[in-house]
């Protein structure tokens, strides 16, 4: 290190207390100049350098779902990069925010040598790093929850929109159908006698029962049936044959059945009678669609209430399957291409847990499994009891976690997902909920083609865990 660099380094707070004998620990340091807008280090870059700001400012950004979030600003005298070297994790983006910046830069190997030689620097770096890591983790956990909530809300909105739109569309057609049915009923009442009404109503009842019993038809079978019925209707001079044929085909009717009804009706009423029958069948079909759509909305709302455990205490006796099923309902928009299988044990005892927290565990692990199978593979969820514990296993057939990375899977900020698509805190949060919050265990096994996450929970929550949880909540509330 030249004398000018040494002089500048000695003026920095981190190095001001160094004795002349300790100056060699700064060997390898160099001064680098940047202009405004320059990228000091790219998001996701390996932790290869340690920096100390001499002049200017460097803004630090973290990428969350392709959105840059400002995490802090390194002003003169502030050092940065130590967390990434200590944890061997990729960098977040560092960008010069002032007209120019001057930084002292050290390679990671020189940084480690400095810590080994200079105890004062080691203590200061570890002290500041611990505070930063705590703040970064707290911020990232809140951000993780917000990102998860936003993703879940978007998925839920999509799932709600489909049945809501279908129900609204059906109700619109329903109004038109009722008005048409009223008009046809008035027309027929002027021509029909009691016996004619009896034949028509009997035909309508028979057709509705027949609808419930017919097996599903392929598109080709339906098209062939529609074509035959349309030809028969036209031959018998029934108006709007192309409108009536699809409804009659869906009901499973054939020309023989329609011919029997035709023979029982006065010639002058046949056209209105067939239109009336089609309107009746459409009416019931639309009512079924409205019921299905509103039922789906009701199920989603129920699942969301169950997922969040609204209006229930922090600790509940729950059926573990209810929480898993609610989670699967919330994540349905992500599971569309996945082959999902649930193997739930029968008569599984209820478990004492914090339901909303535990559902976050299922969300994190299942979401990771969906990512692992790239949205098109197989996921199996199994439950069973074992020595006064409930065990939940979530298995996917993705590529697996590389063996060299498996030891870090529960480390804060470590993720196997692409840069910017994961915070590396999902499994950290899940581990804390299971182990610290419930006295359980979470473990995994992984190889190419099979990854299993196993969550083991005791049937009863220890009273001490409740006290610890309450104390933690009080500390958060008081800002400690």
C-alpha positions as CSV (number, residue, x, y, z in Angstrom):
1,X,0.0,0.0,0.0
2,X,1.4,3.4,-1.0
3,X,1.8,6.2,1.5
4,X,-1.1,8.3,0.1
5,X,-3.5,5.3,0.4
6,X,-2.2,4.6,3.9
7,X,-2.8,8.2,4.9
8,X,-6.4,8.2,3.6
9,X,-7.1,4.8,5.3
10,X,-5.7,6.1,8.7
11,X,-8.3,8.9,8.5
12,X,-11.2,6.5,8.3
13,X,-13.0,5.7,11.7
14,X,-12.6,2.0,11.2
15,X,-8.8,2.2,11.0
16,X,-8.1,5.3,13.1
17,X,-7.1,3.3,16.2
18,X,-4.6,1.1,14.4
19,X,-1.0,1.2,15.8
20,X,1.9,1.5,13.4
21,X,2.5,-2.2,14.0
22,X,-1.0,-3.1,12.8
23,X,-0.8,-1.2,9.6
24,X,0.3,-4.2,7.6
25,X,-3.2,-5.7,8.1
26,X,-4.3,-3.2,5.4
27,X,-2.1,-4.6,2.8
28,X,-3.9,-5.2,-0.4
29,X,-6.3,-2.3,0.0
30,X,-6.7,0.1,-2.9
31,X,-8.6,3.3,-3.7
32,X,-11.2,3.2,-6.5
33,X,-13.1,6.1,-8.0
34,X,-16.6,6.0,-9.3
35,X,-18.9,8.5,-11.1
36,X,-22.6,9.1,-10.4
37,X,-24.8,6.1,-11.6
38,X,-21.8,3.7,-11.7
39,X,-22.6,0.2,-10.4
40,X,-20.1,-0.6,-7.6
41,X,-21.3,-4.1,-7.5
42,X,-24.2,-6.0,-9.3
43,X,-27.1,-7.6,-7.6
44,X,-26.3,-11.3,-7.1
45,X,-22.5,-10.9,-7.6
46,X,-20.3,-13.1,-5.4
47,X,-18.9,-11.6,-2.2
48,X,-15.4,-10.8,-3.5
49,X,-14.7,-7.3,-2.0
50,X,-15.0,-5.3,1.2
51,X,-15.5,-1.5,0.9
52,X,-15.1,1.6,3.0
53,X,-16.6,4.8,1.8
54,X,-14.1,7.8,1.6
55,X,-16.1,10.3,-0.3
56,X,-19.6,10.5,-1.8
57,X,-22.5,8.1,-1.2
58,X,-23.4,4.6,-2.4
59,X,-27.0,3.5,-2.3
60,X,-27.7,-0.2,-1.6
61,X,-30.7,-1.8,-3.2
62,X,-32.2,-5.3,-2.8
63,X,-34.2,-6.9,-5.6
64,X,-37.6,-8.2,-4.6
65,X,-39.6,-9.7,-7.5
66,X,-37.8,-7.5,-10.0
67,X,-38.4,-4.4,-7.9
68,X,-35.4,-2.5,-6.4
69,X,-35.9,-1.6,-2.7
70,X,-33.5,0.9,-1.1
71,X,-31.9,-0.8,1.9
72,X,-29.4,1.8,3.0
73,X,-26.8,4.4,2.0
74,X,-23.0,4.2,2.6
75,X,-21.7,7.6,3.5
76,X,-18.1,8.6,4.1
77,X,-16.6,6.5,6.9
78,X,-19.2,3.7,6.5
79,X,-18.0,0.2,5.5
80,X,-20.0,-2.3,3.5
81,X,-19.8,-5.8,2.1
82,X,-18.7,-7.5,5.3
83,X,-22.1,-9.4,5.7
84,X,-21.9,-10.9,2.3
85,X,-18.3,-12.1,2.9
86,X,-19.1,-13.4,6.4
87,X,-22.2,-15.3,5.2
88,X,-20.8,-16.1,1.8
89,X,-24.0,-14.8,0.2
90,X,-24.5,-12.8,-3.1
91,X,-24.3,-9.0,-3.0
92,X,-27.2,-6.7,-3.3
93,X,-26.9,-3.8,-5.8
94,X,-24.5,-1.0,-4.9
95,X,-24.9,2.2,-7.0
96,X,-23.2,5.6,-6.7
97,X,-25.8,8.2,-5.8
98,X,-23.6,11.4,-5.8
99,X,-21.6,13.0,-8.6
100,X,-18.6,11.0,-7.6
101,X,-17.5,8.5,-4.9
102,X,-14.2,7.3,-3.7
103,X,-14.0,3.9,-2.0
104,X,-11.3,1.9,-0.3
105,X,-11.6,-1.7,-1.6
106,X,-10.1,-4.9,-0.3
107,X,-10.4,-8.4,-1.7
108,X,-12.1,-11.0,0.5
109,X,-8.9,-12.8,1.3
110,X,-7.3,-9.6,2.4
111,X,-10.4,-8.8,4.5
112,X,-10.1,-12.2,6.3
113,X,-6.4,-11.6,6.9
114,X,-7.2,-8.2,8.4
115,X,-9.7,-9.7,10.8
116,X,-7.2,-12.3,11.9
117,X,-4.5,-9.8,12.6
118,X,-6.4,-6.8,14.0
119,X,-8.7,-7.6,17.0
120,X,-10.0,-4.0,17.2
121,X,-11.2,-4.1,13.7
122,X,-12.6,-7.6,14.2
123,X,-14.7,-6.4,17.2
124,X,-16.0,-3.4,15.4
125,X,-16.9,-5.3,12.2
126,X,-18.7,-8.0,14.1
127,X,-20.5,-5.5,16.3
128,X,-21.8,-3.4,13.3
129,X,-22.5,-6.6,11.3
130,X,-24.6,-8.1,14.0
131,X,-26.7,-4.9,14.2
132,X,-27.0,-4.7,10.4
133,X,-27.9,-8.3,10.1
134,X,-30.6,-8.0,12.7
135,X,-32.1,-5.0,11.0
136,X,-31.8,-6.5,7.5
137,X,-33.4,-9.8,8.6
138,X,-36.2,-7.9,10.4
139,X,-36.9,-5.8,7.3
140,X,-36.6,-8.8,5.0
141,X,-39.0,-10.9,7.1
142,X,-41.6,-8.1,6.9
143,X,-41.0,-7.7,3.2
144,X,-41.2,-11.5,2.7
145,X,-44.6,-11.4,4.5
146,X,-45.8,-8.5,2.3
147,X,-44.6,-10.2,-0.9
148,X,-46.3,-13.4,0.1
149,X,-49.5,-11.6,1.1
150,X,-49.4,-9.7,-2.2
151,X,-48.9,-12.8,-4.2
152,X,-51.6,-14.6,-2.3
153,X,-54.0,-11.6,-2.7
154,X,-53.4,-11.6,-6.5
155,X,-54.0,-15.3,-6.7
156,X,-57.1,-15.0,-4.6
157,X,-58.4,-12.1,-6.7
158,X,-57.9,-14.2,-9.8
159,X,-59.7,-17.2,-8.3
160,X,-62.6,-15.0,-7.1
161,X,-62.9,-13.2,-10.4
162,X,-63.6,-16.3,-12.4
163,X,-66.6,-17.6,-10.5
164,X,-67.9,-14.0,-9.9
165,X,-67.7,-13.2,-13.6
166,X,-69.4,-16.6,-14.5
167,X,-72.2,-15.9,-11.9
168,X,-72.7,-12.4,-13.2
169,X,-72.9,-13.6,-16.8
170,X,-75.3,-16.3,-15.9
171,X,-77.5,-14.0,-14.0
172,X,-77.7,-11.7,-17.0
173,X,-78.8,-14.5,-19.3
174,X,-81.1,-15.7,-16.5
175,X,-83.1,-12.4,-16.7
176,X,-83.5,-12.8,-20.5
177,X,-84.5,-16.4,-20.2
178,X,-87.2,-15.7,-17.5
179,X,-88.7,-12.9,-19.6
180,X,-88.7,-15.2,-22.7
181,X,-90.3,-18.0,-20.6
182,X,-93.0,-15.6,-19.3
183,X,-93.9,-14.6,-22.9
184,X,-94.0,-18.1,-24.2
185,X,-96.2,-19.3,-21.2
186,X,-98.7,-16.5,-22.0
187,X,-98.8,-17.6,-25.7
188,X,-99.3,-21.3,-24.8
189,X,-102.0,-20.5,-22.2
190,X,-104.2,-19.2,-25.0
191,X,-103.9,-22.4,-27.0
192,X,-103.2,-25.2,-24.5
193,X,-105.7,-27.3,-22.6
194,X,-104.9,-29.1,-19.3
195,X,-103.9,-32.3,-21.2
196,X,-101.4,-30.4,-23.3
197,X,-99.8,-28.8,-20.3
198,X,-99.6,-32.2,-18.6
199,X,-97.7,-33.7,-21.6
200,X,-95.3,-30.7,-21.8
201,X,-94.6,-30.6,-18.1
202,X,-94.1,-34.3,-18.0
203,X,-91.6,-34.1,-20.8
204,X,-89.8,-31.3,-19.0
205,X,-89.5,-33.3,-15.8
206,X,-88.4,-36.4,-17.7
207,X,-85.7,-34.4,-19.5
208,X,-84.3,-32.8,-16.4
209,X,-84.0,-36.2,-14.7
210,X,-82.4,-37.5,-17.8
211,X,-79.8,-34.6,-17.7
212,X,-78.6,-35.7,-14.3
213,X,-78.0,-39.3,-15.4
214,X,-76.3,-38.9,-18.8
215,X,-72.5,-39.3,-18.9
216,X,-70.2,-36.4,-20.1
217,X,-70.0,-36.1,-23.8
218,X,-66.9,-35.4,-25.9
219,X,-66.9,-32.3,-28.1
220,X,-67.2,-34.5,-31.2
221,X,-70.2,-36.4,-29.7
222,X,-71.9,-33.2,-28.7
223,X,-71.3,-31.7,-32.2
224,X,-72.8,-34.8,-33.9
225,X,-75.8,-34.8,-31.7
226,X,-76.4,-31.1,-32.2
227,X,-76.2,-31.5,-36.0
228,X,-78.7,-34.4,-36.0
229,X,-81.2,-32.6,-33.7
230,X,-81.0,-29.3,-35.8
231,X,-81.8,-31.3,-39.0
232,X,-84.8,-33.0,-37.3
233,X,-86.1,-29.7,-35.9
234,X,-85.9,-28.1,-39.4
235,X,-87.6,-31.0,-41.0
236,X,-90.5,-30.6,-38.6
237,X,-90.6,-26.8,-39.2
238,X,-89.6,-25.8,-35.7
239,X,-88.2,-22.3,-35.8
240,X,-84.7,-21.3,-34.5
241,X,-83.5,-24.9,-34.8
242,X,-79.9,-23.8,-34.5
243,X,-80.7,-22.2,-31.1
244,X,-82.6,-25.1,-29.7
245,X,-80.3,-27.9,-30.8
246,X,-77.3,-27.2,-28.4
247,X,-79.6,-27.1,-25.4
248,X,-81.4,-30.3,-26.3
249,X,-78.1,-32.0,-27.1
250,X,-76.6,-31.0,-23.7
251,X,-79.7,-32.6,-22.1
252,X,-79.0,-35.8,-23.9
253,X,-82.2,-35.7,-26.0
254,X,-82.6,-37.5,-29.3
255,X,-85.1,-37.3,-32.2
256,X,-87.2,-40.2,-31.0
257,X,-87.9,-38.5,-27.6
258,X,-88.7,-35.2,-29.3
259,X,-91.0,-37.0,-31.8
260,X,-93.1,-38.5,-29.0
261,X,-93.6,-35.0,-27.6
262,X,-94.3,-33.6,-31.0
263,X,-97.1,-36.1,-31.6
264,X,-98.9,-35.1,-28.3
265,X,-99.1,-31.3,-29.2
266,X,-101.4,-29.4,-31.4
267,X,-99.8,-28.4,-34.6
268,X,-100.2,-24.6,-34.1
269,X,-98.5,-24.8,-30.6
270,X,-95.5,-27.0,-31.5
271,X,-93.1,-24.1,-32.2
272,X,-93.8,-22.2,-28.9
273,X,-93.9,-25.5,-27.0
274,X,-90.4,-26.5,-28.1
275,X,-89.2,-22.9,-27.4
276,X,-90.8,-23.1,-23.9
277,X,-89.0,-26.5,-23.2
278,X,-85.6,-25.1,-24.3
279,X,-86.1,-22.0,-22.1
280,X,-87.0,-24.2,-19.1
281,X,-83.9,-26.3,-19.6
282,X,-81.7,-23.2,-20.0
283,X,-83.3,-21.7,-16.9
284,X,-82.2,-24.6,-14.7
285,X,-78.8,-24.8,-16.4
286,X,-78.2,-21.1,-15.6
287,X,-79.3,-21.6,-12.0
288,X,-76.8,-24.4,-11.6
289,X,-74.1,-22.1,-13.0
290,X,-75.0,-19.3,-10.6
291,X,-75.0,-21.8,-7.7
292,X,-71.7,-23.2,-8.7
293,X,-70.1,-19.8,-9.0
294,X,-71.4,-18.4,-5.8
295,X,-70.5,-21.7,-4.0
296,X,-66.9,-21.4,-5.3
297,X,-66.7,-17.8,-3.9
298,X,-68.1,-19.0,-0.6
299,X,-65.6,-21.8,-0.4
300,X,-62.7,-19.4,-1.1
301,X,-63.9,-16.9,1.6
302,X,-64.2,-19.8,4.0
303,X,-60.7,-21.1,3.1
304,X,-59.3,-17.6,3.6
305,X,-60.9,-17.3,7.1
306,X,-59.7,-20.7,8.0
307,X,-56.2,-19.9,6.7
308,X,-55.9,-16.8,8.8
309,X,-57.9,-18.1,11.8
310,X,-60.0,-15.0,11.9
311,X,-61.9,-14.4,15.2
312,X,-60.0,-17.2,17.0
313,X,-57.4,-17.1,19.7
314,X,-53.6,-17.3,19.1
315,X,-53.5,-21.0,20.2
316,X,-56.2,-23.4,18.9
317,X,-57.1,-27.1,18.8
318,X,-57.1,-27.7,15.1
319,X,-57.4,-30.4,12.5
320,X,-54.1,-30.2,10.7
321,X,-55.8,-31.2,7.5
322,X,-58.0,-28.1,7.5
323,X,-55.0,-25.9,7.5
324,X,-53.3,-27.8,4.7
325,X,-56.5,-27.8,2.6
326,X,-57.0,-24.1,3.2
327,X,-53.4,-23.4,2.1
328,X,-53.9,-25.5,-1.1
329,X,-57.1,-23.6,-1.9
330,X,-55.2,-20.3,-1.5
331,X,-52.4,-21.5,-3.7
332,X,-54.7,-23.1,-6.3
333,X,-53.7,-20.6,-9.0
334,X,-50.1,-21.8,-8.7
335,X,-51.1,-25.5,-8.7
336,X,-53.0,-25.6,-12.0
337,X,-50.3,-27.6,-13.9
338,X,-49.2,-29.7,-10.9
339,X,-50.3,-33.2,-10.2
340,X,-51.2,-33.0,-6.5
341,X,-51.9,-36.0,-4.3
342,X,-52.9,-35.9,-0.6
343,X,-52.5,-39.0,1.5
344,X,-54.1,-37.9,4.8
345,X,-54.3,-40.3,7.7
346,X,-57.8,-41.0,9.0
347,X,-58.8,-40.2,12.6
348,X,-55.7,-38.0,13.1
349,X,-55.9,-36.4,16.5
350,X,-56.3,-32.6,16.7
351,X,-53.2,-30.7,17.6
352,X,-52.6,-27.6,19.7
353,X,-51.0,-24.9,17.5
354,X,-51.0,-21.3,16.4
355,X,-53.0,-22.0,13.3
356,X,-52.2,-18.9,11.2
357,X,-48.4,-19.2,11.8
358,X,-48.4,-22.9,10.9
359,X,-50.3,-22.2,7.7
360,X,-47.4,-19.9,6.8
361,X,-45.1,-23.0,7.1
362,X,-47.3,-25.0,4.7
363,X,-47.4,-22.0,2.3
364,X,-43.6,-21.7,2.3
365,X,-42.8,-25.4,1.8
366,X,-45.6,-26.0,-0.8
367,X,-44.6,-22.9,-2.7
368,X,-41.0,-24.1,-2.8
369,X,-42.2,-27.5,-4.0
370,X,-44.2,-25.8,-6.8
371,X,-41.0,-23.8,-7.8
372,X,-38.9,-27.0,-7.7
373,X,-41.2,-28.9,-10.1
374,X,-41.5,-25.8,-12.3
375,X,-45.3,-25.8,-12.0
376,X,-45.7,-29.1,-13.9
377,X,-44.5,-31.9,-11.8
378,X,-45.8,-34.1,-8.9
379,X,-46.3,-33.1,-5.3
380,X,-47.5,-35.5,-2.6
381,X,-48.6,-34.4,0.9
382,X,-48.8,-37.1,3.5
383,X,-49.8,-37.1,7.2
384,X,-49.5,-39.6,10.0
385,X,-49.1,-39.8,13.8
386,X,-45.9,-40.9,15.4
387,X,-45.1,-41.1,19.2
388,X,-47.4,-38.3,20.4
389,X,-46.5,-36.2,17.3
390,X,-48.1,-35.3,14.0
391,X,-45.9,-35.7,11.0
392,X,-46.5,-33.9,7.7
393,X,-44.4,-34.8,4.7
394,X,-44.4,-32.7,1.5
395,X,-42.6,-34.5,-1.4
396,X,-41.9,-33.2,-4.9
397,X,-40.2,-34.7,-7.9
398,X,-38.1,-31.7,-8.9
399,X,-34.4,-31.6,-9.6
400,X,-33.5,-31.7,-5.9
401,X,-31.2,-29.5,-3.8
402,X,-27.5,-29.9,-4.7
403,X,-25.7,-31.8,-2.0
404,X,-23.1,-29.0,-1.5
405,X,-25.9,-26.6,-0.7
406,X,-28.0,-28.7,1.6
407,X,-26.1,-27.7,4.7
408,X,-27.1,-24.0,4.1
409,X,-30.8,-24.5,3.4
410,X,-31.9,-23.0,6.7
411,X,-29.3,-20.1,6.7
412,X,-30.8,-16.6,6.6
413,X,-30.9,-15.0,3.1
414,X,-29.8,-18.2,1.4
415,X,-31.9,-19.3,-1.5
416,X,-31.6,-21.7,-4.5
417,X,-34.1,-19.6,-6.5
418,X,-33.0,-17.1,-9.2
419,X,-31.7,-13.8,-8.0
420,X,-34.5,-11.5,-7.1
421,X,-37.2,-14.2,-7.0
422,X,-36.6,-15.3,-3.4
423,X,-35.5,-13.7,-0.1
424,X,-33.9,-16.7,1.4
425,X,-36.1,-16.3,4.5
426,X,-39.0,-18.6,3.9
427,X,-37.4,-21.7,5.4
428,X,-35.8,-19.6,8.2
429,X,-39.3,-18.3,9.2
430,X,-40.7,-21.9,8.9
431,X,-38.0,-23.3,11.1
432,X,-38.6,-20.7,13.8
433,X,-42.3,-21.3,13.8
434,X,-42.0,-25.1,14.0
435,X,-39.0,-25.3,16.3
436,X,-39.1,-22.2,18.5
437,X,-42.8,-21.6,18.3
438,X,-44.1,-25.1,18.6
439,X,-41.3,-27.2,20.0
440,X,-41.3,-29.3,16.8
441,X,-38.8,-30.3,14.2
442,X,-38.4,-29.6,10.5
443,X,-36.0,-31.6,8.4
444,X,-35.5,-32.6,4.7
445,X,-34.0,-35.2,2.4
446,X,-33.1,-34.4,-1.2
447,X,-31.8,-36.1,-4.2
448,X,-32.4,-35.6,-7.9
449,X,-36.1,-36.4,-8.6
450,X,-37.2,-36.5,-4.9
451,X,-37.2,-33.9,-2.1
452,X,-39.0,-34.5,1.1
453,X,-39.6,-31.8,3.8
454,X,-40.8,-33.4,7.0
455,X,-42.5,-31.3,9.8
456,X,-43.0,-33.1,13.1
457,X,-45.2,-31.3,15.7
458,X,-46.1,-32.3,19.2
459,X,-49.8,-32.8,20.0
460,X,-49.7,-30.3,22.8
461,X,-47.9,-27.0,23.0
462,X,-45.7,-26.7,26.1
463,X,-46.8,-23.8,28.4
464,X,-43.2,-22.4,28.4
465,X,-43.6,-21.8,24.6
466,X,-46.7,-19.8,25.2
467,X,-44.9,-17.6,27.8
468,X,-41.9,-17.1,25.4
469,X,-44.2,-16.2,22.6
470,X,-46.1,-13.7,24.8
471,X,-42.8,-12.2,25.9
472,X,-41.6,-11.9,22.3
473,X,-44.9,-10.1,21.3
474,X,-44.4,-7.7,24.2
475,X,-40.8,-6.9,23.1
476,X,-42.0,-6.2,19.6
477,X,-44.8,-4.0,20.9
478,X,-42.4,-2.0,23.0
479,X,-39.8,-1.7,20.3
480,X,-37.1,-3.7,22.0
